[in-house]
Amino acid sequence: MTHLFNPACLADEAAYAAALDELDDLMMADPGTPSGHRFDELVVLIEDYEARRDG
């Protein structure tokens, strides 16, 4: 599965918005599947970005 980005962290607002869009598309992903793993990865990236932005 190819993604628009595979960063260690979200660098800017555009990457954050793209991550939110992708997360929305994956809301019904089954745990333990590649889509489910991507969902989990995006949650971590988004939470980290929000903590750095609001911190």
Beta strands, then each sheet from edge to edge (+ up, - down):
end
